[in-house]
Each structure stands twice: as C-alpha cells, then as structure tokens.
C-alpha cells in the first residue's frame, strides 16, 4: 500500500468525523490488511500500542489531569484571579488582563488547555459579564488564553513531544516559560486596545475594585498564597533536580489535595474517589488515542513517510525560512482537524529531523510545534477550547470563533517570533 493512499484515507476519515482514536488505529492496521506481506501485522501493531504507553514519563499525564481536577474543584482559579484583579482592576482592560494572567498561572498547575479554559472560565466569565463586558468577548478571551495552559510548564504536550523525539522534558518545560509570557503579553496588548476603542463600564469596575481593596491586600494575599505557591513547588522541584516531571506530577497531586482539603477546606475527603474516577475517565480515552498514535507512527516509519516528506519539502524549498513557514502552515492545518496529543506523537518524529537539518534545535522546535497546536485549540472545526467555553456560556461556537480572530492573530504573531528568534525558546533551556 502506498504511503500517499494511506494519508489520503487517514485525512478523509478525519474529515468525515470518524472518532480520532478509531481513525488512527484503523490506519495502523490498514497497510497489512491491504498487503499481507507488509511487516506491520496485527501482532506488531498491538505490541507497538502496548509498548508505546508502557512509559514512566507518560505517568505524568494522568497525574497532572488529576491535579488539575482537584485544583478546579478546590476553587484555586478564583484565589489566583482575585490577586491579579486586586492590582489591575483599576487599569484599562485590567479585568480581562487579570483573566489572561490567571490562565498563565493556572496553566502552570494543570498542564492542560481545556482544563485551564474550564477552570478559569467558569469563575471569570460570569464576573466579566456582570461588569458589562460583552459575553461573547469574555468567552473568547477565556478560550484563547486557555491555550497558554499547554505552553506554560508543566505541559502535557511537552511530555508527549519528549516521548516522541527523545528531547529532554525538563528543557522543554524551561523553554516554554518565555514564549508563554510573550503570548500572554500580546493577548493583553489586544485587550487593552479593545478596551480603549470599545470603552468599559468604569463605575462598575471601580465598585468591584473598591470591594476587593476593602478586604485588604493581606487578606487577599493570604487567601491566594497557597495557590500562587503551587507552580513554584511543581516547577521548582523539576528545575532544582529534586524530582523528574513524573515525580513532580505526584507532588502536584498531594499538594493540591493538602491545599484544597486542609487549608482552603473547599474539598472533602469523600470527593477524592469521584475525582479519581473523573481523571481516569478523561485519561482512558486519551490513552487509547496515544497508544494508537504510537503504533501508527511506527507504521509510517516502515513506509518511509518521514524520509519521503523530508525529501519533498527540501526538494521544493531550500531556505530555512521557507521550510519553517511550510512546517508552520502544515501544523496549523493539522491543529484545526486533529487533537494535539496524537498529532505530536505522529508528526514530531517526522518533522523534528527536518527541522534539525535546517539548524533548528529540537527544544525550540518542540515549542514551535506545541504553539501551533495550541492555536488549534481555538480554531474550528476541532477547536476544543471553543466547545469548552461555549458549554460554559451557551454562546455558539461560530460566534466565539469570530470574536477570537484578533486574539488568534496575536497568538500567530508570537508564533512567528518564536520560530525565527531562537533565544526566546533557548535562553532559559540553555
């Protein structure tokens, strides 16, 4: 079976909305079904699926999912938001900016874009609408800033990229800090411009600001201290060498439980088992997709798809700039039709060698790839953040997507800077 025909069938199945896990698994089995002499028979594919997820680093994923659920149920996002609103509430676009910064910090706890969107949006969207911000605009801000959840470390896509390419997950985590802050600043720049053009309800904003200040800084800081400390403990344990990313995920779970049950008292011990079931439910679906993606990636290697794609790109384009632009366009399109996890496991082993041949460090390429796929979280037809945000407010997905266009443009501007200015990714990663 030709590799071109396999890719066509794979894309066609995605376009007609066949579940992504089924699409990937079927595509892995297909070459041997068509040609029994092809070495990747059913036994090979199943062994690849099992072996692909038999990995210590991958254990960090369900643990970070569980930790994110605990933090969301424990109201951590509210504690974070109030701290930033305390300082920014009287500034132009201060409240939308506080939402974006909260997403940055919450992303440093959950490692997940949809989880960040859900946790931050459930609390901030009603508040923004109460302050007379347009509901669609508020929903778009949350949906797009939720994408920061996979760029600010710890990031589940970074863990997957490290698995797929052998790149240091610790270095990827370090490399994501500056790009995440850069994207956050560009998003804030847009909401400031929007506020200046559209105006804000200054009376309501002042009343809310005064209400926060009546509580006093010490009260606000005391309430948020343990939430602010969470990313410091999680990332500090990794960067200091005390813990691996997987071990840090375990620390994150126990810290989240301690803060939510003992300090904030927003959770009960009886809620732990239901939360574990929820985390397992979320991870089980993802695990099958990841297993199928590993097997499909190995089938593509047997078909020499990486070599063929590399030859095709380098035969048409000979400059580094052109090749990187083509790869970015390809990843942006893939992000629109495929979930980020399987996209990374399938494409990272194919595209990373191409990036290396034109002088791109694999750590930097990991940031480029994840940033592209983060944009996919807010672009139809997949756009999972759009659906999560829509479920919170009832605003139709197409209306959120239209309102999000300027914010996505800010994201794309950051992507170009990350692509062509390597120090943005490599300065902290060494």
C-alpha positions in Angstrom: 0.0 0.0 0.0 1.4 3.4 -0.9 2.0 6.0 1.8 0.1 8.6 -0.2 -3.1 6.5 -0.3 -2.8 5.8 3.4 -2.5 9.5 4.2 -5.5 10.3 1.9 -7.6 7.7 3.7 -6.5 9.0 7.1 -7.4 12.6 6.3 -10.7 11.5 4.7 -11.7 9.7 7.9 -10.9 12.7 10.0 -12.9 15.0 7.6 -16.0 12.8 7.8 -15.7 12.9 11.7 -14.7 9.3 12.4 -13.5 9.3 16.0 -9.8 10.1 16.1 -8.8 7.0 18.1 -10.6 4.8 15.6 -9.1 6.6 12.7 -5.5 6.3 13.9 -5.9 2.6 15.0 -7.6 1.6 11.7 -4.8 3.4 9.7 -2.2 1.5 11.6 -3.8 -1.9 10.7 -4.7 -0.9 7.1 -1.4 -1.4 5.2 -1.1 -5.1 6.3 -4.8 -5.7 5.6 -4.3 -4.5 2.0 -0.9 -6.1 1.6 -0.3 -9.2 3.9 3.4 -9.1 3.1 3.8 -5.7 4.9 5.7 -6.3 8.1 3.4 -4.4 10.4 0.8 -7.2 11.0 -1.8 -7.1 13.7 0.5 -8.6 16.3 3.1 -5.9 15.6 0.6 -3.1 15.8 -0.8 -4.3 19.1 2.7 -4.8 20.6 3.5 -1.3 19.5 0.4 0.1 21.1 1.1 -1.6 24.4 4.8 -0.9 24.4 4.3 2.8 23.3 2.4 3.6 26.5 4.5 1.4 28.8 6.5 4.5 29.8 7.4 6.2 33.1 7.2 9.8 31.7 3.7 9.2 30.4 2.5 8.6 34.0 2.8 12.3 34.5 -0.2 12.9 32.2 -2.9 11.3 34.4 -1.4 12.8 37.5 -1.5 16.3 36.1 -5.0 15.7 34.9 -6.0 14.6 38.4 -4.2 17.5 40.0 -6.0 19.9 37.6 -9.4 18.5 38.6 -8.5 18.9 42.3 -7.5 22.5 41.8 -10.6 23.3 39.7 -12.9 21.8 42.3 -10.9 23.4 45.1 -11.5 26.9 43.7 -7.8 27.7 43.1 -8.5 29.7 40.0 -10.7 32.1 42.0 -7.9 32.7 44.5 -5.4 33.4 41.7 -7.8 35.7 39.9 -8.6 37.9 42.9 -4.9 38.6 43.5 -4.3 39.8 39.9 -7.6 41.7 39.9 -6.6 43.5 43.1 -3.6 45.1 41.3 -5.1 45.5 37.8 -8.8 46.2 38.5 -8.5 50.0 38.1 -6.4 49.8 34.9 -7.6 49.9 31.3 -8.6 46.4 30.5 -7.4 45.4 33.9 -10.0 42.7 34.4 -9.6 40.9 31.0 -5.8 41.2 31.6 -6.3 39.5 35.0 -8.1 36.7 33.3 -5.1 36.1 30.9 -2.6 36.2 33.7 -4.8 33.8 35.7 -4.7 31.4 32.8 -0.9 31.7 32.7 -0.7 30.7 36.4 -3.4 28.0 36.2 -1.6 26.5 33.2 1.4 26.1 35.4 -0.7 23.9 37.6 -2.9 21.9 35.2 -0.7 21.4 32.1 -3.9 21.3 30.0 -5.5 23.8 27.7 -9.2 22.6 28.1 -8.7 22.3 31.8 -7.4 25.8 32.1 -10.3 27.1 29.9 -12.9 25.3 32.1 -11.5 26.2 35.5 -10.7 29.9 34.7 -13.8 30.4 32.5 -16.4 29.0 35.0 -15.4 31.7 37.5 -14.3 34.7 35.4 -16.9 34.8 32.6 -19.9 35.5 34.9 -17.8 38.2 36.6 -16.8 39.9 33.3 -20.4 39.9 32.1 -21.6 41.3 35.4 -19.1 44.1 34.8 -20.8 44.8 31.4 -18.2 43.2 29.2 -19.8 41.5 26.1 -20.4 37.8 26.9 -19.0 36.7 23.5 -15.9 38.8 24.0 -15.4 37.5 27.6 -15.9 33.9 26.3 -13.3 34.4 23.5 -10.7 35.8 25.9 -11.0 32.7 28.1 -11.0 30.3 25.2 -7.8 31.7 23.7 -5.9 32.4 26.9 -6.7 28.8 27.9 -4.2 27.9 25.1 -1.5 29.1 27.4 -2.1 26.0 29.5 -0.1 23.9 27.2 2.8 26.3 26.7 3.5 27.4 30.3 5.1 24.4 32.0 4.2 21.8 33.2 2.7 20.9 29.8 1.2 17.6 28.8 2.1 18.2 25.1 5.7 18.9 26.1 5.7 15.5 27.8 4.4 13.8 24.6 6.9 15.6 22.4 9.7 14.5 24.7 8.4 10.9 24.5 8.2 11.0 20.7 11.6 12.6 20.0 13.8 11.8 23.0 14.1 15.5 23.8 14.5 16.5 27.5 11.1 17.2 29.0 12.9 19.4 31.6 14.4 21.5 28.9 11.1 21.8 27.1 9.5 23.0 30.4 12.2 25.6 30.8 11.9 26.7 27.1 8.1 27.2 27.4 8.3 30.0 30.1 9.4 33.0 27.9 7.1 32.1 24.9 4.2 31.6 27.3 4.8 35.0 28.9 5.3 36.6 25.4 1.9 35.2 24.2 0.3 36.4 27.4 1.7 40.0 26.8 0.5 40.1 23.2 -3.0 39.0 24.3 -3.0 41.7 27.0 -1.9 44.3 24.4 -5.0 43.4 22.3 -7.5 43.6 25.2 -6.1 47.0 26.1 -6.6 48.2 22.6 -10.1 46.7 22.6 -10.9 48.5 25.8 -9.7 51.9 24.5 -11.8 51.5 21.4 -15.0 50.0 22.8 -14.8 51.5 26.3 -15.6 50.0 29.7 -18.1 50.4 32.4 -15.9 52.5 34.7 -18.4 52.8 37.5 -18.9 49.0 37.9 -15.2 48.4 37.6 -14.4 50.9 40.3 -17.1 49.4 42.6 -15.6 45.9 42.1 -12.0 47.3 42.6 -13.1 49.1 45.8 -14.7 46.0 47.1 -11.5 44.0 46.7 -9.5 46.7 48.3 -11.9 46.9 51.3 -10.9 43.3 52.0 -7.2 44.5 52.1 -4.1 43.2 50.5 -3.1 40.9 53.4 -6.5 39.2 53.3 -6.3 38.7 49.5 -2.7 37.6 49.6 -3.3 35.2 52.5 -6.2 33.5 50.6 -4.1 33.2 47.4 -0.7 32.4 48.8 -1.0 28.7 48.6 -2.4 28.8 45.1 0.4 31.1 44.0 2.9 28.7 45.6 1.7 25.7 43.6 3.6 26.4 40.3 6.7 27.4 42.3 6.7 24.0 44.1 5.9 22.0 41.0 8.4 23.7 38.7 11.0 24.3 41.4 11.1 20.6 42.1 11.9 19.8 38.5 14.4 22.6 37.8 16.3 22.1 41.0 16.7 18.4 40.1 14.8 17.2 43.1 12.2 15.5 41.0 11.5 14.3 37.5 8.4 15.6 35.7 6.5 12.4 36.7 7.6 12.8 40.3 6.7 16.5 40.2 3.2 15.5 39.0 2.9 13.2 42.0 3.9 16.1 44.2 1.3 18.3 42.5 -1.5 15.8 43.3 -0.6 15.6 47.0 0.0 19.4 47.3 -3.4 20.1 45.6 -5.2 17.7 48.0 -3.5 19.3 51.0 -4.3 22.8 50.0 -7.9 22.1 49.0 -8.8 19.9 51.9 -6.7 21.2 54.8 -6.1 24.9 54.1 -8.9 26.1 51.9 -11.4 23.5 53.1 -13.1 23.6 49.7 -13.0 19.8 49.3 -14.0 16.9 51.4 -12.1 13.6 51.6 -15.2 11.8 50.3 -14.8 13.7 47.0 -11.4 12.2 46.2 -12.7 8.9 44.7 -15.2 10.6 42.4 -12.4 13.0 41.2 -10.1 10.0 40.6 -12.8 8.4 38.5 -13.2 11.6 36.5 -9.4 11.7 35.9 -9.3 8.0 34.9 -12.3 8.6 32.6 -10.5 11.5 30.9 -7.2 9.7 30.6 -8.6 6.4 29.4 -9.8 7.9 26.2 -6.6 9.8 25.7 -4.5 6.7 26.5 -6.2 4.7 23.7 -5.5 7.6 21.3 -1.9 7.8 22.4 -1.3 4.1 22.0 -2.8 4.0 18.6 -0.7 7.1 17.6 2.5 5.4 18.7 1.7 2.3 16.5 0.6 4.5 13.6 3.9 6.4 13.8 5.9 3.2 13.6 3.8 2.1 10.6 4.6 5.4 8.9 8.3 4.9 9.6 8.1 1.5 7.9 6.5 3.2 4.9 9.4 5.7 5.0 7.0 8.6 5.2 9.4 10.8 7.2 12.1 10.4 4.5 9.6 11.0 1.7 8.2 14.1 3.4 11.7 15.4 4.1 12.7 14.9 0.6 9.6 16.5 -0.8 10.0 19.6 1.4 13.7 20.1 0.8 13.4 19.5 -2.9 10.9 22.3 -3.3 12.3 24.7 -0.7 15.9 25.3 0.0 15.9 28.2 2.5 15.4 27.8 6.3 12.7 30.5 6.4 10.6 28.9 3.7 10.9 25.4 5.2 9.9 26.7 8.7 6.9 28.6 7.2 5.7 25.5 5.4 6.0 23.4 8.5 4.1 26.0 10.5 1.3 26.1 7.9 1.2 22.3 8.0 1.0 22.2 11.8 -1.7 25.0 11.9 -3.8 23.0 9.5 -3.3 19.7 11.4 -4.2 21.5 14.6 -7.5 22.5 13.1 -8.5 18.9 12.4 -6.7 16.8 14.9 -6.2 16.7 18.7 -2.8 17.9 19.8 -1.7 14.7 21.6 -1.9 12.3 18.6 -0.6 15.0 16.2 2.5 15.3 18.3 3.1 11.5 18.6 2.6 11.1 14.8 4.3 14.2 13.4 7.0 15.0 15.9 9.3 12.1 14.8 8.7 13.0 11.2 9.2 16.8 11.3 11.8 17.1 14.0 14.6 15.6 11.8 13.6 18.1 9.1 13.9 21.0 11.5 17.3 19.8 12.7 18.6 19.6 9.2 17.9 23.3 8.7 19.6 24.2 12.0 16.6 24.3 14.5 17.3 23.0 17.9 14.8 20.2 18.8 13.9 22.0 22.0 13.0 25.1 20.0 11.1 23.0 17.5 9.1 21.5 20.4 8.0 25.0 21.4 7.1 25.8 17.8 5.1 22.6 17.4 3.1 23.0 20.6 2.4 26.7 20.0 0.9 25.7 16.6 -1.2 23.1 18.1 -2.3 25.4 20.9 -3.7 27.7 18.2 -5.6 24.6 17.0 -7.4 24.6 20.4 -9.3 27.7 19.3 -9.7 27.2 15.6 -12.6 25.3 14.1 -13.6 22.6 13.3 -11.8 20.8 16.3 -11.2 23.9 18.5 -11.9 22.1 21.7 -11.4 25.3 23.8 -14.2 26.8 21.8 -16.6 24.0 22.7 -15.5 24.1 26.4 -16.0 27.8 26.6 -19.4 27.5 24.7 -20.6 24.9 27.2 -19.9 27.4 30.0 -21.9 30.3 28.5 -24.2 29.0 25.8 -22.6 31.3 23.2 -22.5 29.5 19.8 -19.0 28.2 18.8 -19.0 30.2 15.5 -19.7 33.5 17.3 -16.8 32.8 19.8 -14.5 31.9 16.9 -15.3 35.1 15.1 -14.7 37.2 18.2 -11.4 35.3 18.8 -9.9 36.2 15.5 -7.8 39.2 16.7 -6.6 37.2 19.7 -5.6 34.4 17.4 -3.7 36.9 15.3 -1.8 37.9 18.4 -1.0 34.2 19.0 0.2 33.9 15.4 2.5 37.0 15.9 4.0 35.3 18.9 4.4 32.1 16.8 6.5 33.9 14.2 8.7 35.5 16.8 9.2 32.1 18.5 10.0 30.5 15.1 12.6 33.0 14.0 14.1 34.2 17.2 15.6 31.0 18.8 16.7 32.7 22.1 13.1 33.2 23.1 12.9 29.4 23.5 16.5 28.5 24.3 17.6 31.3 26.7 16.4 29.5 29.8 16.8 26.0 28.4 20.5 26.5 27.8 
